């Protein structure tokens, strides 16, 4: 855990666009994550669960 915490300052230096490409492109495609987050936060738990089940099939 301590080694991970020591790496956090270096992560702040990464460009936000690069971070989106690395972590989210395979999940949400060519959409900016900051446009998706408000919708995720407004979702009800039942909606979230149905989305996961629908995509795993």
PyMOL Python script that loads the backbone (N, CA, C, O; Angstrom):
from pymol import cmd

cmd.read_pdbstr("""\
ATOM      1  N   UNK A   1       0.825  -1.196   0.000  1.00  0.00           N
ATOM      2  CA  UNK A   1       0.000   0.000   0.000  1.00  0.00           C
ATOM      3  C   UNK A   1       0.868   1.259   0.000  1.00  0.00           C
ATOM      4  O   UNK A   1       0.560   2.225  -0.697  1.00  0.00           O
ATOM      5  N   UNK A   2       1.930   1.248   0.766  1.00  0.00           N
ATOM      6  CA  UNK A   2       2.779   2.439   0.833  1.00  0.00           C
ATOM      7  C   UNK A   2       3.435   2.730  -0.514  1.00  0.00           C
ATOM      8  O   UNK A   2       3.585   3.893  -0.889  1.00  0.00           O
ATOM      9  N   UNK A   3       3.826   1.690  -1.242  1.00  0.00           N
ATOM     10  CA  UNK A   3       4.426   1.900  -2.569  1.00  0.00           C
ATOM     11  C   UNK A   3       3.408   2.495  -3.535  1.00  0.00           C
ATOM     12  O   UNK A   3       3.745   3.338  -4.366  1.00  0.00           O
ATOM     13  N   UNK A   4       2.173   2.052  -3.417  1.00  0.00           N
ATOM     14  CA  UNK A   4       1.111   2.598  -4.262  1.00  0.00           C
ATOM     15  C   UNK A   4       0.884   4.078  -3.956  1.00  0.00           C
ATOM     16  O   UNK A   4       0.745   4.892  -4.868  1.00  0.00           O
ATOM     17  N   UNK A   5       0.847   4.415  -2.686  1.00  0.00           N
ATOM     18  CA  UNK A   5       0.641   5.806  -2.295  1.00  0.00           C
ATOM     19  C   UNK A   5       1.782   6.701  -2.768  1.00  0.00           C
ATOM     20  O   UNK A   5       1.560   7.869  -3.087  1.00  0.00           O
ATOM     21  N   UNK A   6       2.988   6.170  -2.814  1.00  0.00           N
ATOM     22  CA  UNK A   6       4.120   6.954  -3.295  1.00  0.00           C
ATOM     23  C   UNK A   6       4.020   7.251  -4.786  1.00  0.00           C
ATOM     24  O   UNK A   6       4.629   8.210  -5.261  1.00  0.00           O
ATOM     25  N   UNK A   7       3.275   6.462  -5.523  1.00  0.00           N
ATOM     26  CA  UNK A   7       3.112   6.658  -6.970  1.00  0.00           C
ATOM     27  C   UNK A   7       2.017   7.673  -7.318  1.00  0.00           C
ATOM     28  O   UNK A   7       1.964   8.149  -8.452  1.00  0.00           O
ATOM     29  N   UNK A   8       1.162   8.004  -6.381  1.00  0.00           N
ATOM     30  CA  UNK A   8       0.050   8.910  -6.664  1.00  0.00           C
ATOM     31  C   UNK A   8       0.474  10.269  -7.221  1.00  0.00           C
ATOM     32  O   UNK A   8      -0.166  10.747  -8.158  1.00  0.00           O
ATOM     33  N   UNK A   9       1.517  10.918  -6.698  1.00  0.00           N
ATOM     34  CA  UNK A   9       1.909  12.204  -7.286  1.00  0.00           C
ATOM     35  C   UNK A   9       2.269  12.094  -8.772  1.00  0.00           C
ATOM     36  O   UNK A   9       1.986  13.013  -9.541  1.00  0.00           O
ATOM     37  N   UNK A  10       2.877  11.007  -9.176  1.00  0.00           N
ATOM     38  CA  UNK A  10       3.225  10.829 -10.587  1.00  0.00           C
ATOM     39  C   UNK A  10       1.972  10.691 -11.448  1.00  0.00           C
ATOM     40  O   UNK A  10       1.961  11.129 -12.599  1.00  0.00           O
ATOM     41  N   UNK A  11       0.924  10.090 -10.904  1.00  0.00           N
ATOM     42  CA  UNK A  11      -0.322   9.951 -11.657  1.00  0.00           C
ATOM     43  C   UNK A  11      -0.971  11.299 -11.938  1.00  0.00           C
ATOM     44  O   UNK A  11      -1.644  11.467 -12.955  1.00  0.00           O
ATOM     45  N   UNK A  12      -0.775  12.240 -11.057  1.00  0.00           N
ATOM     46  CA  UNK A  12      -1.342  13.577 -11.275  1.00  0.00           C
ATOM     47  C   UNK A  12      -0.697  14.268 -12.471  1.00  0.00           C
ATOM     48  O   UNK A  12      -1.302  15.155 -13.073  1.00  0.00           O
ATOM     49  N   UNK A  13       0.503  13.878 -12.815  1.00  0.00           N
ATOM     50  CA  UNK A  13       1.198  14.484 -13.949  1.00  0.00           C
ATOM     51  C   UNK A  13       0.673  13.984 -15.288  1.00  0.00           C
ATOM     52  O   UNK A  13       0.924  14.597 -16.325  1.00  0.00           O
ATOM     53  N   UNK A  14      -0.054  12.872 -15.267  1.00  0.00           N
ATOM     54  CA  UNK A  14      -0.584  12.321 -16.515  1.00  0.00           C
ATOM     55  C   UNK A  14      -1.700  13.203 -17.060  1.00  0.00           C
ATOM     56  O   UNK A  14      -2.515  13.738 -16.309  1.00  0.00           O
ATOM     57  N   UNK A  15      -1.716  13.339 -18.363  1.00  0.00           N
ATOM     58  CA  UNK A  15      -2.766  14.071 -19.046  1.00  0.00           C
ATOM     59  C   UNK A  15      -4.092  13.332 -18.860  1.00  0.00           C
ATOM     60  O   UNK A  15      -4.123  12.103 -18.920  1.00  0.00           O
ATOM     61  N   UNK A  16      -5.180  14.057 -18.636  1.00  0.00           N
ATOM     62  CA  UNK A  16      -6.493  13.435 -18.419  1.00  0.00           C
ATOM     63  C   UNK A  16      -6.929  12.613 -19.622  1.00  0.00           C
ATOM     64  O   UNK A  16      -7.564  11.570 -19.465  1.00  0.00           O
ATOM     65  N   UNK A  17      -6.596  13.071 -20.813  1.00  0.00           N
ATOM     66  CA  UNK A  17      -6.972  12.337 -22.025  1.00  0.00           C
ATOM     67  C   UNK A  17      -6.280  10.983 -22.074  1.00  0.00           C
ATOM     68  O   UNK A  17      -6.893   9.990 -22.466  1.00  0.00           O
ATOM     69  N   UNK A  18      -5.025  10.931 -21.685  1.00  0.00           N
ATOM     70  CA  UNK A  18      -4.282   9.668 -21.668  1.00  0.00           C
ATOM     71  C   UNK A  18      -4.885   8.726 -20.630  1.00  0.00           C
ATOM     72  O   UNK A  18      -5.021   7.529 -20.880  1.00  0.00           O
ATOM     73  N   UNK A  19      -5.245   9.265 -19.470  1.00  0.00           N
ATOM     74  CA  UNK A  19      -5.865   8.444 -18.432  1.00  0.00           C
ATOM     75  C   UNK A  19      -7.176   7.848 -18.926  1.00  0.00           C
ATOM     76  O   UNK A  19      -7.455   6.674 -18.678  1.00  0.00           O
ATOM     77  N   UNK A  20      -7.980   8.642 -19.621  1.00  0.00           N
ATOM     78  CA  UNK A  20      -9.233   8.128 -20.188  1.00  0.00           C
ATOM     79  C   UNK A  20      -8.960   7.004 -21.174  1.00  0.00           C
ATOM     80  O   UNK A  20      -9.646   5.983 -21.160  1.00  0.00           O
ATOM     81  N   UNK A  21      -7.965   7.187 -22.025  1.00  0.00           N
ATOM     82  CA  UNK A  21      -7.625   6.159 -23.015  1.00  0.00           C
ATOM     83  C   UNK A  21      -7.210   4.860 -22.334  1.00  0.00           C
ATOM     84  O   UNK A  21      -7.636   3.780 -22.743  1.00  0.00           O
ATOM     85  N   UNK A  22      -6.389   4.960 -21.308  1.00  0.00           N
ATOM     86  CA  UNK A  22      -5.868   3.772 -20.640  1.00  0.00           C
ATOM     87  C   UNK A  22      -6.934   2.986 -19.891  1.00  0.00           C
ATOM     88  O   UNK A  22      -6.976   1.758 -19.971  1.00  0.00           O
ATOM     89  N   UNK A  23      -7.793   3.688 -19.167  1.00  0.00           N
ATOM     90  CA  UNK A  23      -8.691   3.006 -18.242  1.00  0.00           C
ATOM     91  C   UNK A  23     -10.131   2.853 -18.720  1.00  0.00           C
ATOM     92  O   UNK A  23     -10.825   1.937 -18.281  1.00  0.00           O
ATOM     93  N   UNK A  24     -10.593   3.726 -19.609  1.00  0.00           N
ATOM     94  CA  UNK A  24     -12.018   3.730 -19.912  1.00  0.00           C
ATOM     95  C   UNK A  24     -12.377   3.459 -21.360  1.00  0.00           C
ATOM     96  O   UNK A  24     -13.535   3.147 -21.638  1.00  0.00           O
ATOM     97  N   UNK A  25     -11.456   3.560 -22.288  1.00  0.00           N
ATOM     98  CA  UNK A  25     -11.798   3.409 -23.704  1.00  0.00           C
ATOM     99  C   UNK A  25     -12.431   2.052 -23.994  1.00  0.00           C
ATOM    100  O   UNK A  25     -13.400   1.986 -24.750  1.00  0.00           O
ATOM    101  N   UNK A  26     -11.920   0.984 -23.423  1.00  0.00           N
ATOM    102  CA  UNK A  26     -12.489  -0.336 -23.652  1.00  0.00           C
ATOM    103  C   UNK A  26     -13.862  -0.509 -23.032  1.00  0.00           C
ATOM    104  O   UNK A  26     -14.638  -1.361 -23.465  1.00  0.00           O
ATOM    105  N   UNK A  27     -14.167   0.295 -22.018  1.00  0.00           N
ATOM    106  CA  UNK A  27     -15.458   0.185 -21.334  1.00  0.00           C
ATOM    107  C   UNK A  27     -16.548   1.030 -21.976  1.00  0.00           C
ATOM    108  O   UNK A  27     -17.679   0.575 -22.142  1.00  0.00           O
ATOM    109  N   UNK A  28     -16.203   2.261 -22.335  1.00  0.00           N
ATOM    110  CA  UNK A  28     -17.237   3.181 -22.808  1.00  0.00           C
ATOM    111  C   UNK A  28     -17.022   3.647 -24.237  1.00  0.00           C
ATOM    112  O   UNK A  28     -17.816   4.438 -24.746  1.00  0.00           O
ATOM    113  N   UNK A  29     -15.980   3.184 -24.891  1.00  0.00           N
ATOM    114  CA  UNK A  29     -15.734   3.593 -26.273  1.00  0.00           C
ATOM    115  C   UNK A  29     -15.126   4.980 -26.349  1.00  0.00           C
ATOM    116  O   UNK A  29     -14.369   5.384 -25.466  1.00  0.00           O
ATOM    117  N   UNK A  30     -15.454   5.701 -27.393  1.00  0.00           N
ATOM    118  CA  UNK A  30     -14.847   7.002 -27.653  1.00  0.00           C
ATOM    119  C   UNK A  30     -15.699   8.128 -27.058  1.00  0.00           C
ATOM    120  O   UNK A  30     -16.098   9.054 -27.764  1.00  0.00           O
ATOM    121  N   UNK A  31     -15.970   8.036 -25.765  1.00  0.00           N
ATOM    122  CA  UNK A  31     -16.773   9.026 -25.054  1.00  0.00           C
ATOM    123  C   UNK A  31     -15.948   9.520 -23.873  1.00  0.00           C
ATOM    124  O   UNK A  31     -15.282   8.734 -23.199  1.00  0.00           O
ATOM    125  N   UNK A  32     -15.995  10.818 -23.628  1.00  0.00           N
ATOM    126  CA  UNK A  32     -15.247  11.370 -22.494  1.00  0.00           C
ATOM    127  C   UNK A  32     -15.894  10.924 -21.185  1.00  0.00           C
ATOM    128  O   UNK A  32     -17.113  10.992 -21.028  1.00  0.00           O
ATOM    129  N   UNK A  33     -15.071  10.474 -20.261  1.00  0.00           N
ATOM    130  CA  UNK A  33     -15.568   9.947 -18.990  1.00  0.00           C
ATOM    131  C   UNK A  33     -16.308  11.017 -18.191  1.00  0.00           C
ATOM    132  O   UNK A  33     -17.257  10.699 -17.473  1.00  0.00           O
ATOM    133  N   UNK A  34     -15.890  12.285 -18.303  1.00  0.00           N
ATOM    134  CA  UNK A  34     -16.570  13.332 -17.537  1.00  0.00           C
ATOM    135  C   UNK A  34     -17.997  13.576 -18.020  1.00  0.00           C
ATOM    136  O   UNK A  34     -18.797  14.168 -17.295  1.00  0.00           O
ATOM    137  N   UNK A  35     -18.326  13.133 -19.225  1.00  0.00           N
ATOM    138  CA  UNK A  35     -19.714  13.243 -19.679  1.00  0.00           C
ATOM    139  C   UNK A  35     -20.550  12.042 -19.230  1.00  0.00           C
ATOM    140  O   UNK A  35     -21.779  12.105 -19.256  1.00  0.00           O
ATOM    141  N   UNK A  36     -19.905  10.963 -18.823  1.00  0.00           N
ATOM    142  CA  UNK A  36     -20.609   9.754 -18.399  1.00  0.00           C
ATOM    143  C   UNK A  36     -20.867   9.747 -16.891  1.00  0.00           C
ATOM    144  O   UNK A  36     -21.899   9.250 -16.441  1.00  0.00           O
ATOM    145  N   UNK A  37     -19.949  10.287 -16.125  1.00  0.00           N
ATOM    146  CA  UNK A  37     -20.034  10.231 -14.664  1.00  0.00           C
ATOM    147  C   UNK A  37     -21.348  10.798 -14.116  1.00  0.00           C
ATOM    148  O   UNK A  37     -21.934  10.168 -13.236  1.00  0.00           O
ATOM    149  N   UNK A  38     -21.851  11.955 -14.585  1.00  0.00           N
ATOM    150  CA  UNK A  38     -23.135  12.436 -14.040  1.00  0.00           C
ATOM    151  C   UNK A  38     -24.273  11.437 -14.217  1.00  0.00           C
ATOM    152  O   UNK A  38     -25.122  11.307 -13.334  1.00  0.00           O
ATOM    153  N   UNK A  39     -24.301  10.735 -15.337  1.00  0.00           N
ATOM    154  CA  UNK A  39     -25.349   9.739 -15.569  1.00  0.00           C
ATOM    155  C   UNK A  39     -25.190   8.542 -14.627  1.00  0.00           C
ATOM    156  O   UNK A  39     -26.175   8.004 -14.122  1.00  0.00           O
ATOM    157  N   UNK A  40     -23.956   8.139 -14.399  1.00  0.00           N
ATOM    158  CA  UNK A  40     -23.695   7.022 -13.486  1.00  0.00           C
ATOM    159  C   UNK A  40     -24.139   7.380 -12.072  1.00  0.00           C
ATOM    160  O   UNK A  40     -24.739   6.558 -11.378  1.00  0.00           O
ATOM    161  N   UNK A  41     -23.845   8.602 -11.649  1.00  0.00           N
ATOM    162  CA  UNK A  41     -24.198   9.022 -10.293  1.00  0.00           C
ATOM    163  C   UNK A  41     -25.705   9.114 -10.084  1.00  0.00           C
ATOM    164  O   UNK A  41     -26.179   8.966  -8.958  1.00  0.00           O
ATOM    165  N   UNK A  42     -26.468   9.358 -11.151  1.00  0.00           N
ATOM    166  CA  UNK A  42     -27.924   9.468 -11.043  1.00  0.00           C
ATOM    167  C   UNK A  42     -28.630   8.122 -11.159  1.00  0.00           C
ATOM    168  O   UNK A  42     -29.833   8.036 -10.913  1.00  0.00           O
ATOM    169  N   UNK A  43     -27.904   7.075 -11.529  1.00  0.00           N
ATOM    170  CA  UNK A  43     -28.526   5.761 -11.723  1.00  0.00           C
ATOM    171  C   UNK A  43     -28.997   5.171 -10.400  1.00  0.00           C
ATOM    172  O   UNK A  43     -28.366   5.354  -9.359  1.00  0.00           O
ATOM    173  N   UNK A  44     -30.095   4.475 -10.462  1.00  0.00           N
ATOM    174  CA  UNK A  44     -30.581   3.712  -9.320  1.00  0.00           C
ATOM    175  C   UNK A  44     -29.835   2.377  -9.295  1.00  0.00           C
ATOM    176  O   UNK A  44     -29.422   1.897 -10.351  1.00  0.00           O
ATOM    177  N   UNK A  45     -29.650   1.766  -8.128  1.00  0.00           N
ATOM    178  CA  UNK A  45     -28.948   0.476  -8.060  1.00  0.00           C
ATOM    179  C   UNK A  45     -29.552  -0.586  -8.978  1.00  0.00           C
ATOM    180  O   UNK A  45     -28.814  -1.375  -9.569  1.00  0.00           O
ATOM    181  N   UNK A  46     -30.869  -0.621  -9.106  1.00  0.00           N
ATOM    182  CA  UNK A  46     -31.504  -1.622  -9.974  1.00  0.00           C
ATOM    183  C   UNK A  46     -31.114  -1.395 -11.433  1.00  0.00           C
ATOM    184  O   UNK A  46     -30.904  -2.354 -12.176  1.00  0.00           O
ATOM    185  N   UNK A  47     -31.015  -0.121 -11.847  1.00  0.00           N
ATOM    186  CA  UNK A  47     -30.595   0.188 -13.217  1.00  0.00           C
ATOM    187  C   UNK A  47     -29.160  -0.255 -13.450  1.00  0.00           C
ATOM    188  O   UNK A  47     -28.828  -0.811 -14.498  1.00  0.00           O
ATOM    189  N   UNK A  48     -28.321  -0.003 -12.466  1.00  0.00           N
ATOM    190  CA  UNK A  48     -26.916  -0.377 -12.580  1.00  0.00           C
ATOM    191  C   UNK A  48     -26.769  -1.886 -12.729  1.00  0.00           C
ATOM    192  O   UNK A  48     -26.022  -2.365 -13.582  1.00  0.00           O
ATOM    193  N   UNK A  49     -27.487  -2.630 -11.891  1.00  0.00           N
ATOM    194  CA  UNK A  49     -27.407  -4.091 -11.946  1.00  0.00           C
ATOM    195  C   UNK A  49     -27.914  -4.628 -13.271  1.00  0.00           C
ATOM    196  O   UNK A  49     -27.340  -5.577 -13.803  1.00  0.00           O
ATOM    197  N   UNK A  50     -28.971  -4.050 -13.817  1.00  0.00           N
ATOM    198  CA  UNK A  50     -29.488  -4.536 -15.096  1.00  0.00           C
ATOM    199  C   UNK A  50     -28.519  -4.220 -16.226  1.00  0.00           C
ATOM    200  O   UNK A  50     -28.433  -4.988 -17.185  1.00  0.00           O
ATOM    201  N   UNK A  51     -27.791  -3.116 -16.143  1.00  0.00           N
ATOM    202  CA  UNK A  51     -26.792  -2.779 -17.160  1.00  0.00           C
ATOM    203  C   UNK A  51     -25.661  -3.796 -17.151  1.00  0.00           C
ATOM    204  O   UNK A  51     -25.191  -4.216 -18.209  1.00  0.00           O
ATOM    205  N   UNK A  52     -25.227  -4.187 -15.974  1.00  0.00           N
ATOM    206  CA  UNK A  52     -24.131  -5.151 -15.864  1.00  0.00           C
ATOM    207  C   UNK A  52     -24.566  -6.513 -16.390  1.00  0.00           C
ATOM    208  O   UNK A  52     -23.829  -7.160 -17.135  1.00  0.00           O
ATOM    209  N   UNK A  53     -25.743  -6.939 -16.010  1.00  0.00           N
ATOM    210  CA  UNK A  53     -26.240  -8.243 -16.461  1.00  0.00           C
ATOM    211  C   UNK A  53     -26.442  -8.239 -17.965  1.00  0.00           C
ATOM    212  O   UNK A  53     -26.130  -9.229 -18.628  1.00  0.00           O
ATOM    213  N   UNK A  54     -26.957  -7.152 -18.517  1.00  0.00           N
ATOM    214  CA  UNK A  54     -27.191  -7.059 -19.952  1.00  0.00           C
ATOM    215  C   UNK A  54     -25.919  -7.099 -20.769  1.00  0.00           C
ATOM    216  O   UNK A  54     -25.917  -7.649 -21.870  1.00  0.00           O
ATOM    217  N   UNK A  55     -24.825  -6.525 -20.257  1.00  0.00           N
ATOM    218  CA  UNK A  55     -23.566  -6.494 -20.996  1.00  0.00           C
ATOM    219  C   UNK A  55     -22.738  -7.750 -20.813  1.00  0.00           C
ATOM    220  O   UNK A  55     -21.851  -8.017 -21.624  1.00  0.00           O
ATOM    221  N   UNK A  56     -22.996  -8.521 -19.789  1.00  0.00           N
ATOM    222  CA  UNK A  56     -22.182  -9.716 -19.558  1.00  0.00           C
ATOM    223  C   UNK A  56     -22.651 -10.901 -20.381  1.00  0.00           C
ATOM    224  O   UNK A  56     -21.942 -11.904 -20.470  1.00  0.00           O
ATOM    225  N   UNK A  57     -23.825 -10.812 -20.985  1.00  0.00           N
ATOM    226  CA  UNK A  57     -24.362 -11.932 -21.771  1.00  0.00           C
ATOM    227  C   UNK A  57     -23.749 -11.946 -23.138  1.00  0.00           C
ATOM    228  O   UNK A  57     -24.072 -12.813 -23.950  1.00  0.00           O
TER     229      UNK A  57
END
""", "prot")
cmd.dss("prot")
cmd.show_as("cartoon", "prot")
cmd.util.cbc("prot")
cmd.orient("prot")
